[in-house]
Amino acid sequence: MKKNLIIYIYLVSSYVFASNLEFYENSYAILIGINNYASDDIKDLGYAVEDAESIANLLISKLGYNEENIHLLLNEDATLINIKNTLYQIAMEAGKNDRILVFYGGHGETFPLPSDGE
């Protein structure tokens, strides 16, 4: 009985401590997903938009992000100017104890390295 009481007290105190533990005051995210490209030279993708949307759902449902702090830029909305403006907006809103997550799903570009790699 005493052993069960100790385990119970440990579990309750762990839950209370963990529920009060806040690492960040606010959380922001910019999630970019591009499936469709304007250039015929760039192959369209079939997963980047869905990945960005899935990350948004995960952040809201499991990680406590406020929906209004999540910025989804998908396909034609994911322009260079929109990405820069959104990053700037979040940087101006975020405080010292806030976190900012950036997710990009889409094509990338590689550059040759001096050591013969990319």
Biopython code that builds the backbone (N, CA, C, O; Angstrom):
import numpy as np
from Bio.PDB.StructureBuilder import StructureBuilder

atoms = [
    (1, "MET", "N", (0.823, -1.192, 0.000)),
    (1, "MET", "CA", (0.000, 0.000, 0.000)),
    (1, "MET", "C", (0.869, 1.259, 0.000)),
    (1, "MET", "O", (0.614, 2.198, -0.754)),
    (2, "LYS", "N", (1.896, 1.267, 0.853)),
    (2, "LYS", "CA", (2.781, 2.418, 0.940)),
    (2, "LYS", "C", (3.489, 2.650, -0.399)),
    (2, "LYS", "O", (3.670, 3.790, -0.826)),
    (3, "LYS", "N", (3.888, 1.554, -1.055)),
    (3, "LYS", "CA", (4.564, 1.645, -2.350)),
    (3, "LYS", "C", (3.627, 2.261, -3.393)),
    (3, "LYS", "O", (4.064, 3.097, -4.184)),
    (4, "ASN", "N", (2.357, 1.870, -3.411)),
    (4, "ASN", "CA", (1.382, 2.433, -4.343)),
    (4, "ASN", "C", (1.151, 3.915, -4.093)),
    (4, "ASN", "O", (0.997, 4.691, -5.037)),
    (5, "LEU", "N", (1.127, 4.312, -2.820)),
    (5, "LEU", "CA", (0.941, 5.708, -2.471)),
    (5, "LEU", "C", (2.128, 6.550, -2.962)),
    (5, "LEU", "O", (1.939, 7.652, -3.477)),
    (6, "ILE", "N", (3.322, 6.039, -2.805)),
    (6, "ILE", "CA", (4.515, 6.752, -3.276)),
    (6, "ILE", "C", (4.477, 6.907, -4.799)),
    (6, "ILE", "O", (4.781, 7.979, -5.322)),
    (7, "ILE", "N", (4.109, 5.855, -5.498)),
    (7, "ILE", "CA", (4.003, 5.910, -6.963)),
    (7, "ILE", "C", (2.930, 6.911, -7.369)),
    (7, "ILE", "O", (3.132, 7.688, -8.302)),
    (8, "TYR", "N", (1.799, 6.903, -6.686)),
    (8, "TYR", "CA", (0.708, 7.828, -6.996)),
    (8, "TYR", "C", (1.155, 9.278, -6.789)),
    (8, "TYR", "O", (0.923, 10.128, -7.649)),
    (9, "ILE", "N", (1.789, 9.558, -5.663)),
    (9, "ILE", "CA", (2.267, 10.920, -5.381)),
    (9, "ILE", "C", (3.286, 11.340, -6.437)),
    (9, "ILE", "O", (3.259, 12.479, -6.902)),
    (10, "TYR", "N", (4.176, 10.438, -6.815)),
    (10, "TYR", "CA", (5.174, 10.739, -7.836)),
    (10, "TYR", "C", (4.500, 11.081, -9.170)),
    (10, "TYR", "O", (4.878, 12.052, -9.824)),
    (11, "LEU", "N", (3.515, 10.294, -9.569)),
    (11, "LEU", "CA", (2.842, 10.530, -10.842)),
    (11, "LEU", "C", (2.069, 11.849, -10.832)),
    (11, "LEU", "O", (2.115, 12.603, -11.804)),
    (12, "VAL", "N", (1.370, 12.124, -9.751)),
    (12, "VAL", "CA", (0.605, 13.372, -9.654)),
    (12, "VAL", "C", (1.547, 14.569, -9.669)),
    (12, "VAL", "O", (1.303, 15.536, -10.390)),
    (13, "SER", "N", (2.609, 14.517, -8.889)),
    (13, "SER", "CA", (3.540, 15.658, -8.850)),
    (13, "SER", "C", (4.249, 15.829, -10.191)),
    (13, "SER", "O", (4.507, 16.962, -10.597)),
    (14, "SER", "N", (4.568, 14.750, -10.884)),
    (14, "SER", "CA", (5.186, 14.848, -12.212)),
    (14, "SER", "C", (4.238, 15.505, -13.197)),
    (14, "SER", "O", (4.657, 16.334, -14.005)),
    (15, "TYR", "N", (2.964, 15.143, -13.139)),
    (15, "TYR", "CA", (1.977, 15.729, -14.038)),
    (15, "TYR", "C", (1.808, 17.226, -13.764)),
    (15, "TYR", "O", (1.770, 18.033, -14.692)),
    (16, "VAL", "N", (1.708, 17.583, -12.495)),
    (16, "VAL", "CA", (1.534, 18.988, -12.129)),
    (16, "VAL", "C", (2.750, 19.796, -12.556)),
    (16, "VAL", "O", (2.608, 20.882, -13.117)),
    (17, "PHE", "N", (3.934, 19.277, -12.296)),
    (17, "PHE", "CA", (5.153, 19.990, -12.683)),
    (17, "PHE", "C", (5.243, 20.136, -14.196)),
    (17, "PHE", "O", (5.547, 21.219, -14.694)),
    (18, "ALA", "N", (4.984, 19.065, -14.929)),
    (18, "ALA", "CA", (5.088, 19.109, -16.392)),
    (18, "ALA", "C", (4.039, 20.022, -17.001)),
    (18, "ALA", "O", (4.322, 20.700, -17.988)),
    (19, "SER", "N", (2.843, 20.060, -16.443)),
    (19, "SER", "CA", (1.796, 20.900, -17.013)),
    (19, "SER", "C", (2.075, 22.384, -16.780)),
    (19, "SER", "O", (1.579, 23.230, -17.524)),
    (20, "ASN", "N", (2.862, 22.706, -15.759)),
    (20, "ASN", "CA", (3.200, 24.105, -15.479)),
    (20, "ASN", "C", (4.500, 24.538, -16.149)),
    (20, "ASN", "O", (4.855, 25.716, -16.110)),
    (21, "LEU", "N", (5.202, 23.609, -16.754)),
    (21, "LEU", "CA", (6.481, 23.909, -17.369)),
    (21, "LEU", "C", (6.252, 24.496, -18.753)),
    (21, "LEU", "O", (5.799, 23.805, -19.666)),
    (22, "GLU", "N", (6.567, 25.761, -18.897)),
    (22, "GLU", "CA", (6.384, 26.463, -20.165)),
    (22, "GLU", "C", (7.751, 26.943, -20.629)),
    (22, "GLU", "O", (8.389, 27.762, -19.967)),
    (23, "PHE", "N", (8.196, 26.428, -21.771)),
    (23, "PHE", "CA", (9.484, 26.857, -22.295)),
    (23, "PHE", "C", (9.368, 28.156, -23.086)),
    (23, "PHE", "O", (10.296, 28.965, -23.100)),
    (24, "TYR", "N", (8.236, 28.352, -23.737)),
    (24, "TYR", "CA", (8.059, 29.504, -24.609)),
    (24, "TYR", "C", (6.773, 30.234, -24.245)),
    (24, "TYR", "O", (5.785, 29.623, -23.839)),
    (25, "GLU", "N", (6.808, 31.552, -24.399)),
    (25, "GLU", "CA", (5.595, 32.328, -24.162)),
    (25, "GLU", "C", (4.641, 32.197, -25.344)),
    (25, "GLU", "O", (3.440, 32.005, -25.153)),
    (26, "ASN", "N", (5.165, 32.300, -26.560)),
    (26, "ASN", "CA", (4.361, 32.158, -27.776)),
    (26, "ASN", "C", (5.131, 31.326, -28.783)),
    (26, "ASN", "O", (6.359, 31.250, -28.742)),
    (27, "SER", "N", (4.396, 30.711, -29.676)),
    (27, "SER", "CA", (4.999, 29.904, -30.736)),
    (27, "SER", "C", (4.443, 30.356, -32.079)),
    (27, "SER", "O", (3.233, 30.514, -32.243)),
    (28, "TYR", "N", (5.335, 30.561, -33.029)),
    (28, "TYR", "CA", (4.967, 30.993, -34.372)),
    (28, "TYR", "C", (5.505, 29.990, -35.381)),
    (28, "TYR", "O", (6.518, 29.332, -35.143)),
    (29, "ALA", "N", (4.812, 29.882, -36.514)),
    (29, "ALA", "CA", (5.283, 28.994, -37.577)),
    (29, "ALA", "C", (4.971, 29.599, -38.934)),
    (29, "ALA", "O", (3.896, 30.158, -39.154)),
    (30, "ILE", "N", (5.924, 29.476, -39.830)),
    (30, "ILE", "CA", (5.688, 29.754, -41.248)),
    (30, "ILE", "C", (5.923, 28.432, -41.965)),
    (30, "ILE", "O", (7.016, 27.866, -41.931)),
    (31, "LEU", "N", (4.872, 27.962, -42.611)),
    (31, "LEU", "CA", (4.893, 26.657, -43.268)),
    (31, "LEU", "C", (4.707, 26.867, -44.759)),
    (31, "LEU", "O", (3.679, 27.383, -45.196)),
    (32, "ILE", "N", (5.692, 26.469, -45.530)),
    (32, "ILE", "CA", (5.702, 26.691, -46.963)),
    (32, "ILE", "C", (5.602, 25.344, -47.664)),
    (32, "ILE", "O", (6.377, 24.430, -47.383)),
    (33, "GLY", "N", (4.641, 25.227, -48.582)),
    (33, "GLY", "CA", (4.483, 23.996, -49.352)),
    (33, "GLY", "C", (4.207, 24.331, -50.808)),
    (33, "GLY", "O", (3.239, 25.022, -51.126)),
    (34, "ILE", "N", (5.064, 23.836, -51.688)),
    (34, "ILE", "CA", (4.906, 24.138, -53.110)),
    (34, "ILE", "C", (4.864, 22.826, -53.895)),
    (34, "ILE", "O", (5.854, 22.097, -53.968)),
    (35, "ASN", "N", (3.708, 22.544, -54.476)),
    (35, "ASN", "CA", (3.546, 21.398, -55.376)),
    (35, "ASN", "C", (3.673, 21.820, -56.831)),
    (35, "ASN", "O", (4.288, 21.125, -57.640)),
    (36, "ASN", "N", (3.085, 22.963, -57.154)),
    (36, "ASN", "CA", (2.940, 23.387, -58.549)),
    (36, "ASN", "C", (3.900, 24.531, -58.859)),
    (36, "ASN", "O", (3.910, 25.558, -58.180)),
    (37, "TYR", "N", (4.697, 24.333, -59.887)),
    (37, "TYR", "CA", (5.680, 25.332, -60.288)),
    (37, "TYR", "C", (5.283, 25.936, -61.633)),
    (37, "TYR", "O", (4.776, 25.241, -62.513)),
    (38, "ALA", "N", (5.521, 27.247, -61.780)),
    (38, "ALA", "CA", (5.139, 27.961, -62.999)),
    (38, "ALA", "C", (5.975, 27.521, -64.198)),
    (38, "ALA", "O", (5.482, 27.515, -65.326)),
    (39, "SER", "N", (7.210, 27.161, -63.970)),
    (39, "SER", "CA", (8.102, 26.772, -65.063)),
    (39, "SER", "C", (7.870, 25.323, -65.470)),
    (39, "SER", "O", (7.744, 24.436, -64.625)),
    (40, "ASP", "N", (7.818, 25.101, -66.769)),
    (40, "ASP", "CA", (7.691, 23.730, -67.280)),
    (40, "ASP", "C", (8.977, 22.936, -67.068)),
    (40, "ASP", "O", (8.970, 21.708, -67.152)),
    (41, "ASP", "N", (10.081, 23.633, -66.795)),
    (41, "ASP", "CA", (11.367, 22.972, -66.573)),
    (41, "ASP", "C", (11.470, 22.346, -65.184)),
    (41, "ASP", "O", (12.369, 21.545, -64.926)),
    (42, "ILE", "N", (10.561, 22.707, -64.301)),
    (42, "ILE", "CA", (10.591, 22.197, -62.924)),
    (42, "ILE", "C", (9.417, 21.244, -62.735)),
    (42, "ILE", "O", (8.260, 21.609, -62.941)),
    (43, "LYS", "N", (9.738, 20.025, -62.342)),
    (43, "LYS", "CA", (8.716, 18.999, -62.146)),
    (43, "LYS", "C", (7.831, 19.337, -60.943)),
    (43, "LYS", "O", (8.331, 19.680, -59.871)),
    (44, "ASP", "N", (6.511, 19.237, -61.134)),
    (44, "ASP", "CA", (5.579, 19.445, -60.024)),
    (44, "ASP", "C", (5.721, 18.313, -59.013)),
    (44, "ASP", "O", (6.142, 17.207, -59.350)),
    (45, "LEU", "N", (5.363, 18.611, -57.772)),
    (45, "LEU", "CA", (5.424, 17.633, -56.692)),
    (45, "LEU", "C", (4.021, 17.245, -56.264)),
    (45, "LEU", "O", (3.056, 17.930, -56.604)),
    (46, "GLY", "N", (3.897, 16.161, -55.528)),
    (46, "GLY", "CA", (2.586, 15.706, -55.107)),
    (46, "GLY", "C", (2.432, 15.590, -53.608)),
    (46, "GLY", "O", (1.487, 14.952, -53.146)),
    (47, "TYR", "N", (3.330, 16.186, -52.822)),
    (47, "TYR", "CA", (3.277, 15.979, -51.377)),
    (47, "TYR", "C", (3.595, 17.214, -50.534)),
    (47, "TYR", "O", (3.271, 17.239, -49.346)),
    (48, "ALA", "N", (4.206, 18.213, -51.104)),
    (48, "ALA", "CA", (4.706, 19.335, -50.301)),
    (48, "ALA", "C", (3.586, 20.114, -49.613)),
    (48, "ALA", "O", (3.706, 20.456, -48.437)),
    (49, "VAL", "N", (2.504, 20.394, -50.328)),
    (49, "VAL", "CA", (1.373, 21.125, -49.741)),
    (49, "VAL", "C", (0.742, 20.303, -48.620)),
    (49, "VAL", "O", (0.448, 20.830, -47.547)),
    (50, "GLU", "N", (0.539, 19.029, -48.868)),
    (50, "GLU", "CA", (-0.056, 18.158, -47.856)),
    (50, "GLU", "C", (0.838, 18.053, -46.626)),
    (50, "GLU", "O", (0.343, 18.006, -45.501)),
    (51, "ASP", "N", (2.158, 18.016, -46.834)),
    (51, "ASP", "CA", (3.086, 17.985, -45.701)),
    (51, "ASP", "C", (2.972, 19.254, -44.858)),
    (51, "ASP", "O", (2.930, 19.176, -43.630)),
    (52, "ALA", "N", (2.922, 20.412, -45.497)),
    (52, "ALA", "CA", (2.799, 21.677, -44.764)),
    (52, "ALA", "C", (1.488, 21.719, -43.982)),
    (52, "ALA", "O", (1.464, 22.149, -42.828)),
    (53, "GLU", "N", (0.404, 21.277, -44.604)),
    (53, "GLU", "CA", (-0.895, 21.243, -43.917)),
    (53, "GLU", "C", (-0.882, 20.260, -42.752)),
    (53, "GLU", "O", (-1.472, 20.533, -41.707)),
    (54, "SER", "N", (-0.218, 19.124, -42.919)),
    (54, "SER", "CA", (-0.114, 18.143, -41.831)),
    (54, "SER", "C", (0.696, 18.692, -40.662)),
    (54, "SER", "O", (0.357, 18.462, -39.501)),
    (55, "ILE", "N", (1.762, 19.414, -40.972)),
    (55, "ILE", "CA", (2.562, 20.034, -39.917)),
    (55, "ILE", "C", (1.709, 21.056, -39.155)),
    (55, "ILE", "O", (1.774, 21.124, -37.928)),
    (56, "ALA", "N", (0.917, 21.843, -39.874)),
    (56, "ALA", "CA", (0.034, 22.817, -39.221)),
    (56, "ALA", "C", (-0.923, 22.119, -38.260)),
    (56, "ALA", "O", (-1.087, 22.558, -37.122)),
    (57, "ASN", "N", (-1.548, 21.048, -38.705)),
    (57, "ASN", "CA", (-2.478, 20.303, -37.840)),
    (57, "ASN", "C", (-1.769, 19.735, -36.620)),
    (57, "ASN", "O", (-2.320, 19.759, -35.520)),
    (58, "LEU", "N", (-0.569, 19.230, -36.798)),
    (58, "LEU", "CA", (0.205, 18.688, -35.683)),
    (58, "LEU", "C", (0.553, 19.784, -34.672)),
    (58, "LEU", "O", (0.428, 19.587, -33.463)),
    (59, "LEU", "N", (0.984, 20.920, -35.171)),
    (59, "LEU", "CA", (1.357, 22.025, -34.273)),
    (59, "LEU", "C", (0.173, 22.488, -33.433)),
    (59, "LEU", "O", (0.326, 22.799, -32.251)),
    (60, "ILE", "N", (-1.001, 22.533, -34.042)),
    (60, "ILE", "CA", (-2.205, 22.982, -33.323)),
    (60, "ILE", "C", (-2.702, 21.910, -32.368)),
    (60, "ILE", "O", (-2.953, 22.192, -31.196)),
    (61, "SER", "N", (-2.846, 20.685, -32.855)),
    (61, "SER", "CA", (-3.495, 19.634, -32.061)),
    (61, "SER", "C", (-2.597, 19.010, -31.003)),
    (61, "SER", "O", (-3.091, 18.590, -29.957)),
    (62, "LYS", "N", (-1.299, 18.939, -31.245)),
    (62, "LYS", "CA", (-0.416, 18.222, -30.312)),
    (62, "LYS", "C", (0.602, 19.110, -29.598)),
    (62, "LYS", "O", (1.062, 18.769, -28.508)),
    (63, "LEU", "N", (0.959, 20.246, -30.201)),
    (63, "LEU", "CA", (2.051, 21.038, -29.633)),
    (63, "LEU", "C", (1.625, 22.405, -29.115)),
    (63, "LEU", "O", (2.470, 23.204, -28.714)),
    (64, "GLY", "N", (0.326, 22.681, -29.117)),
    (64, "GLY", "CA", (-0.196, 23.872, -28.470)),
    (64, "GLY", "C", (0.005, 25.189, -29.191)),
    (64, "GLY", "O", (-0.102, 26.247, -28.571)),
    (65, "TYR", "N", (0.290, 25.155, -30.475)),
    (65, "TYR", "CA", (0.408, 26.406, -31.231)),
    (65, "TYR", "C", (-0.981, 27.012, -31.410)),
    (65, "TYR", "O", (-1.955, 26.287, -31.616)),
    (66, "ASN", "N", (-1.074, 28.339, -31.333)),
    (66, "ASN", "CA", (-2.319, 29.028, -31.649)),
    (66, "ASN", "C", (-2.459, 29.097, -33.161)),
    (66, "ASN", "O", (-1.501, 29.407, -33.869)),
    (67, "GLU", "N", (-3.645, 28.810, -33.645)),
    (67, "GLU", "CA", (-3.877, 28.779, -35.080)),
    (67, "GLU", "C", (-3.541, 30.107, -35.761)),
    (67, "GLU", "O", (-3.059, 30.124, -36.893)),
    (68, "GLU", "N", (-3.800, 31.225, -35.061)),
    (68, "GLU", "CA", (-3.529, 32.531, -35.667)),
    (68, "GLU", "C", (-2.029, 32.820, -35.797)),
    (68, "GLU", "O", (-1.646, 33.747, -36.509)),
    (69, "ASN", "N", (-1.181, 32.045, -35.125)),
    (69, "ASN", "CA", (0.274, 32.222, -35.217)),
    (69, "ASN", "C", (0.912, 31.303, -36.255)),
    (69, "ASN", "O", (2.135, 31.259, -36.386)),
    (70, "ILE", "N", (0.088, 30.579, -36.981)),
    (70, "ILE", "CA", (0.589, 29.685, -38.027)),
    (70, "ILE", "C", (0.270, 30.300, -39.377)),
    (70, "ILE", "O", (-0.885, 30.597, -39.682)),
    (71, "HIS", "N", (1.300, 30.486, -40.178)),
    (71, "HIS", "CA", (1.165, 31.110, -41.495)),
    (71, "HIS", "C", (1.477, 30.067, -42.560)),
    (71, "HIS", "O", (2.619, 29.626, -42.695)),
    (72, "LEU", "N", (0.460, 29.679, -43.312)),
    (72, "LEU", "CA", (0.608, 28.703, -44.394)),
    (72, "LEU", "C", (0.758, 29.449, -45.720)),
    (72, "LEU", "O", (-0.106, 30.242, -46.095)),
    (73, "LEU", "N", (1.838, 29.195, -46.409)),
    (73, "LEU", "CA", (2.046, 29.751, -47.741)),
    (73, "LEU", "C", (2.141, 28.567, -48.698)),
    (73, "LEU", "O", (3.120, 27.821, -48.690)),
    (74, "LEU", "N", (1.113, 28.411, -49.517)),
    (74, "LEU", "CA", (1.017, 27.239, -50.379)),
    (74, "LEU", "C", (0.980, 27.637, -51.848)),
    (74, "LEU", "O", (0.342, 28.616, -52.232)),
    (75, "ASN", "N", (1.676, 26.858, -52.650)),
    (75, "ASN", "CA", (1.725, 27.025, -54.103)),
    (75, "ASN", "C", (1.938, 28.475, -54.520)),
    (75, "ASN", "O", (2.968, 29.062, -54.189)),
    (76, "GLU", "N", (0.975, 29.071, -55.246)),
    (76, "GLU", "CA", (1.186, 30.418, -55.800)),
    (76, "GLU", "C", (1.298, 31.500, -54.729)),
    (76, "GLU", "O", (1.771, 32.598, -55.022)),
    (77, "ASP", "N", (0.875, 31.221, -53.495)),
    (77, "ASP", "CA", (1.035, 32.185, -52.403)),
    (77, "ASP", "C", (2.447, 32.171, -51.815)),
    (77, "ASP", "O", (2.817, 33.068, -51.058)),
    (78, "ALA", "N", (3.223, 31.162, -52.161)),
    (78, "ALA", "CA", (4.581, 31.014, -51.618)),
    (78, "ALA", "C", (5.595, 31.721, -52.508)),
    (78, "ALA", "O", (6.558, 31.112, -52.975)),
    (79, "THR", "N", (5.371, 33.013, -52.740)),
    (79, "THR", "CA", (6.300, 33.809, -53.534)),
    (79, "THR", "C", (7.431, 34.312, -52.642)),
    (79, "THR", "O", (7.310, 34.317, -51.417)),
    (80, "LEU", "N", (8.506, 34.725, -53.250)),
    (80, "LEU", "CA", (9.637, 35.242, -52.483)),
    (80, "LEU", "C", (9.220, 36.430, -51.623)),
    (80, "LEU", "O", (9.600, 36.513, -50.455)),
    (81, "ILE", "N", (8.456, 37.333, -52.183)),
    (81, "ILE", "CA", (8.035, 38.517, -51.418)),
    (81, "ILE", "C", (7.109, 38.138, -50.265)),
    (81, "ILE", "O", (7.232, 38.696, -49.175)),
    (82, "ASN", "N", (6.184, 37.200, -50.483)),
    (82, "ASN", "CA", (5.296, 36.759, -49.398)),
    (82, "ASN", "C", (6.074, 36.055, -48.286)),
    (82, "ASN", "O", (5.797, 36.254, -47.103)),
    (83, "ILE", "N", (7.047, 35.234, -48.677)),
    (83, "ILE", "CA", (7.858, 34.541, -47.670)),
    (83, "ILE", "C", (8.649, 35.562, -46.850)),
    (83, "ILE", "O", (8.661, 35.493, -45.621)),
    (84, "LYS", "N", (9.311, 36.512, -47.528)),
    (84, "LYS", "CA", (10.084, 37.538, -46.816)),
    (84, "LYS", "C", (9.199, 38.381, -45.909)),
    (84, "LYS", "O", (9.563, 38.653, -44.765)),
    (85, "ASN", "N", (8.036, 38.799, -46.411)),
    (85, "ASN", "CA", (7.125, 39.624, -45.609)),
    (85, "ASN", "C", (6.619, 38.877, -44.387)),
    (85, "ASN", "O", (6.527, 39.451, -43.302)),
    (86, "THR", "N", (6.289, 37.604, -44.554)),
    (86, "THR", "CA", (5.791, 36.806, -43.433)),
    (86, "THR", "C", (6.884, 36.589, -42.400)),
    (86, "THR", "O", (6.632, 36.688, -41.199)),
    (87, "LEU", "N", (8.092, 36.296, -42.854)),
    (87, "LEU", "CA", (9.215, 36.148, -41.920)),
    (87, "LEU", "C", (9.452, 37.444, -41.150)),
    (87, "LEU", "O", (9.690, 37.420, -39.942)),
    (88, "TYR", "N", (9.388, 38.561, -41.842)),
    (88, "TYR", "CA", (9.581, 39.866, -41.196)),
    (88, "TYR", "C", (8.474, 40.127, -40.169)),
    (88, "TYR", "O", (8.748, 40.560, -39.050)),
    (89, "GLN", "N", (7.230, 39.860, -40.556)),
    (89, "GLN", "CA", (6.091, 40.066, -39.652)),
    (89, "GLN", "C", (6.250, 39.243, -38.377)),
    (89, "GLN", "O", (6.055, 39.753, -37.273)),
    (90, "ILE", "N", (6.600, 37.979, -38.531)),
    (90, "ILE", "CA", (6.774, 37.110, -37.358)),
    (90, "ILE", "C", (7.952, 37.588, -36.511)),
    (90, "ILE", "O", (7.870, 37.598, -35.283)),
    (91, "ALA", "N", (9.041, 37.981, -37.159)),
    (91, "ALA", "CA", (10.209, 38.450, -36.417)),
    (91, "ALA", "C", (9.883, 39.694, -35.596)),
    (91, "ALA", "O", (10.418, 39.870, -34.501)),
    (92, "MET", "N", (9.013, 40.555, -36.112)),
    (92, "MET", "CA", (8.631, 41.768, -35.386)),
    (92, "MET", "C", (7.670, 41.459, -34.232)),
    (92, "MET", "O", (7.677, 42.159, -33.220)),
    (93, "GLU", "N", (6.849, 40.424, -34.377)),
    (93, "GLU", "CA", (5.890, 40.050, -33.331)),
    (93, "GLU", "C", (6.537, 39.232, -32.215)),
    (93, "GLU", "O", (6.177, 39.380, -31.047)),
    (94, "ALA", "N", (7.474, 38.386, -32.562)),
    (94, "ALA", "CA", (8.044, 37.443, -31.602)),
    (94, "ALA", "C", (8.881, 38.165, -30.555)),
    (94, "ALA", "O", (9.596, 39.126, -30.837)),
    (95, "GLY", "N", (8.758, 37.657, -29.341)),
    (95, "GLY", "CA", (9.520, 38.203, -28.236)),
    (95, "GLY", "C", (10.723, 37.342, -27.897)),
    (95, "GLY", "O", (11.015, 36.355, -28.572)),
    (96, "LYS", "N", (11.405, 37.732, -26.851)),
    (96, "LYS", "CA", (12.636, 37.068, -26.430)),
    (96, "LYS", "C", (12.407, 35.599, -26.077)),
    (96, "LYS", "O", (13.262, 34.759, -26.359)),
    (97, "ASN", "N", (11.277, 35.281, -25.469)),
    (97, "ASN", "CA", (11.005, 33.908, -25.031)),
    (97, "ASN", "C", (10.024, 33.184, -25.943)),
    (97, "ASN", "O", (9.299, 32.291, -25.503)),
    (98, "ASP", "N", (10.003, 33.569, -27.211)),
    (98, "ASP", "CA", (9.119, 32.924, -28.191)),
    (98, "ASP", "C", (9.940, 32.032, -29.108)),
    (98, "ASP", "O", (11.160, 32.163, -29.202)),
    (99, "ARG", "N", (9.246, 31.124, -29.779)),
    (99, "ARG", "CA", (9.923, 30.273, -30.760)),
    (99, "ARG", "C", (9.299, 30.485, -32.126)),
    (99, "ARG", "O", (8.114, 30.793, -32.253)),
    (100, "ILE", "N", (10.129, 30.313, -33.142)),
    (100, "ILE", "CA", (9.691, 30.437, -34.524)),
    (100, "ILE", "C", (10.135, 29.180, -35.265)),
    (100, "ILE", "O", (11.315, 28.831, -35.273)),
    (101, "LEU", "N", (9.177, 28.512, -35.881)),
    (101, "LEU", "CA", (9.457, 27.319, -36.665)),
    (101, "LEU", "C", (9.247, 27.653, -38.135)),
    (101, "LEU", "O", (8.234, 28.246, -38.506)),
    (102, "VAL", "N", (10.210, 27.270, -38.974)),
    (102, "VAL", "CA", (10.082, 27.442, -40.413)),
    (102, "VAL", "C", (10.147, 26.067, -41.044)),
    (102, "VAL", "O", (11.087, 25.307, -40.808)),
    (103, "PHE", "N", (9.129, 25.746, -41.859)),
    (103, "PHE", "CA", (9.073, 24.472, -42.582)),
    (103, "PHE", "C", (8.976, 24.784, -44.066)),
    (103, "PHE", "O", (8.175, 25.622, -44.480)),
    (104, "TYR", "N", (9.791, 24.112, -44.861)),
    (104, "TYR", "CA", (9.733, 24.261, -46.312)),
    (104, "TYR", "C", (9.590, 22.893, -46.948)),
    (104, "TYR", "O", (10.388, 21.991, -46.692)),
    (105, "GLY", "N", (8.568, 22.743, -47.778)),
    (105, "GLY", "CA", (8.393, 21.537, -48.576)),
    (105, "GLY", "C", (8.336, 21.940, -50.041)),
    (105, "GLY", "O", (7.425, 22.656, -50.456)),
    (106, "GLY", "N", (9.295, 21.490, -50.815)),
    (106, "GLY", "CA", (9.352, 21.831, -52.227)),
    (106, "GLY", "C", (10.708, 21.478, -52.790)),
    (106, "GLY", "O", (11.518, 20.832, -52.126)),
    (107, "HIS", "N", (10.955, 21.907, -54.025)),
    (107, "HIS", "CA", (12.253, 21.660, -54.650)),
    (107, "HIS", "C", (13.310, 22.541, -54.017)),
    (107, "HIS", "O", (13.013, 23.621, -53.506)),
    (108, "GLY", "N", (14.517, 22.083, -54.053)),
    (108, "GLY", "CA", (15.645, 22.865, -53.579)),
    (108, "GLY", "C", (16.677, 22.989, -54.678)),
    (108, "GLY", "O", (16.431, 22.626, -55.829)),
    (109, "GLU", "N", (17.810, 23.495, -54.313)),
    (109, "GLU", "CA", (18.894, 23.667, -55.268)),
    (109, "GLU", "C", (20.190, 23.277, -54.581)),
    (109, "GLU", "O", (20.393, 23.594, -53.409)),
    (110, "THR", "N", (21.070, 22.590, -55.302)),
    (110, "THR", "CA", (22.361, 22.235, -54.749)),
    (110, "THR", "C", (23.450, 23.060, -55.406)),
    (110, "THR", "O", (23.309, 23.526, -56.536)),
    (111, "PHE", "N", (24.527, 23.228, -54.680)),
    (111, "PHE", "CA", (25.672, 23.975, -55.178)),
    (111, "PHE", "C", (26.908, 23.082, -55.045)),
    (111, "PHE", "O", (27.049, 22.357, -54.060)),
    (112, "PRO", "N", (27.788, 23.134, -56.021)),
    (112, "PRO", "CA", (29.022, 22.331, -55.916)),
    (112, "PRO", "C", (29.911, 22.868, -54.795)),
    (112, "PRO", "O", (30.050, 24.078, -54.616)),
    (113, "LEU", "N", (30.501, 21.954, -54.057)),
    (113, "LEU", "CA", (31.422, 22.298, -52.983)),
    (113, "LEU", "C", (32.860, 22.192, -53.487)),
    (113, "LEU", "O", (33.125, 21.448, -54.431)),
    (114, "PRO", "N", (33.777, 22.910, -52.883)),
    (114, "PRO", "CA", (35.176, 22.824, -53.298)),
    (114, "PRO", "C", (35.754, 21.401, -53.163)),
    (114, "PRO", "O", (36.726, 21.047, -53.830)),
    (115, "SER", "N", (35.135, 20.600, -52.288)),
    (115, "SER", "CA", (35.638, 19.236, -52.065)),
    (115, "SER", "C", (34.964, 18.220, -52.980)),
    (115, "SER", "O", (34.932, 17.033, -52.653)),
    (116, "ASP", "N", (34.424, 18.658, -54.122)),
    (116, "ASP", "CA", (33.796, 17.807, -55.129)),
    (116, "ASP", "C", (32.460, 17.217, -54.709)),
    (116, "ASP", "O", (32.003, 16.268, -55.346)),
    (117, "GLY", "N", (31.828, 17.712, -53.700)),
    (117, "GLY", "CA", (30.493, 17.260, -53.295)),
    (117, "GLY", "C", (29.477, 18.331, -53.606)),
    (117, "GLY", "O", (29.789, 19.336, -54.245)),
    (118, "GLU", "N", (28.252, 18.109, -53.149)),
    (118, "GLU", "CA", (27.186, 19.110, -53.294)),
    (118, "GLU", "C", (26.595, 19.401, -51.940)),
    (118, "GLU", "O", (25.679, 20.217, -51.828)),
]
sb = StructureBuilder()
sb.init_structure("model")
sb.init_model(0)
sb.init_chain("A")
sb.init_seg("    ")
for serial, (resi, resn, name, xyz) in enumerate(atoms, 1):
    if name == "N":
        sb.init_residue(resn, " ", resi, " ")
    sb.init_atom(name, np.array(xyz, "f"), 0.0, 1.0, " ", f" {name:<3s}", serial, name[0])
structure = sb.get_structure()
